[in-house]
Amino acid sequence: MKKKKICWITADYFADCDTPLVPLIAEKYDIHWIILFNAHGNRYKEEDFKELVGGNNNISLQFIYKSFHGMRGLNPFLLVHARRIGHAIKKSKADIVYFNAQRDSLFDLPMIWELPKDKTIFTSHQGVVRNDMQFTRLTQFIRDLGFKGVKYVNMFSDSEAKKLHRRYPKVKITKIPLALKDFGKPTNVRPTKQVVKFLSFGLMVYAKHIDLLIDAANLLYERGYRNFRVVIAGKGADWDRCKEHIKYPEVIETDIRRVENEEIPNLFNGSHFLVQPYRVVSQSGPMKIAFRYNLPDIVSNLPGLLCELKEDVNGYSFKCNDVQDLARVMERCINQTEEEYNGLLQRMRDYTDRTYSEEVIVKQYCNMFDQITR
């Protein structure tokens, strides 16, 4: 029996969601994999995908680049870019279209509306546009127009799926957790807890509230704790504001730059806890890196994080925007014995295997595709 064919579209900035899955799903489906690259500043290269696919005859690769940069979704050349994507999808003659890329420009709308509604699955990483994003009202208006051409949507968290359902009740929503983000095996070992390392990782934006983590470190220092470090790795416009909160640089380690993919395994495995003191969030990519490298997570008690954080199983939560409560949780972590910490690691490992294994996630994707092709 001939395999069904998927035309799978992945934007470079979402590639870590799809790279663990496509080669495995290709055991059941033929896949024409279209990778969307920006004009420059991409996280991945063509060679990364070619190496991942290897000699898999069930996957064909196509790369489509933007030929321009700037003006965000207001650049009229986006219309030409969207038409190229639409033409490539049509040419693939696929039974299913899986579209994992943002669609926040008016110039994307003709392409969205022209795709076959009954066999196209769009992803949505947010239920509604967050208020901290630029051009919130305009972006939401464009998304509302775009969803007029959408029948199936795959989402990655219960909290965001509920928001989307309230706004677009006719859309058929599938909920599948984001796959664990694998950047290779670490070459280091998890350090002992003589000095407890709390990691902040990723793009530094206001929504991530990194200054709250620094303020909590200040409180712990003033309570007499010296056996901890806050490791801040990443870059972003908000760092200039956040660094003004540092009172005691001896407990703050900074690496203010874009962290390369191959550095991520050792960075996570060389820490004891990831800390996400976010003000707002839809769902979290760094959380899935932490799960992959068995690094317990400390998170704000926001729905987008609590839907996957299991208290005292894969981490701990604290009251959002409450520096005293964050300091309380960090103090608890500092005072844990090695035996208590290792017990947490074992509970986390067991839960991750049951919930986020490749076998579990791939089965859910195949079930979703099977529903479309019946």
Secondary structure, 3 states (H helix, E strand, C coil): CCCCEEEEEEEHHHHHHHCCCHHHHCCCCEEEEEEEECCCCCCCCHHHHHHHHCCCCCEEEEEEECCCCCCHHHCCHHHHHHHHHHHHHHHHCCCEEEEECCCCCHHHHHHHHHCCHHHEEEECCCCCCCCCCCCHHHHHHHHHHHHHHCCEEEECCHHHHHHHHHHCCCCEEEECCCCCCCCCCCCCCCCCCCCEEEEEECCCCHHHCHHHHHHHHHHHHHCCCCCEEEEEECCCCCHHHHHHHCCCHHHEEEECCCCCHHHHHHHHHCCCEEEECCCCCCCCHHHHHHHHCCCCEEEECCHHHHCCCCECCCEEEECCCCHHHHHHHHHHHHHCCHHHHHHHHHHHHHHHHHHHCHHHHHHHHHHHHHHHHC
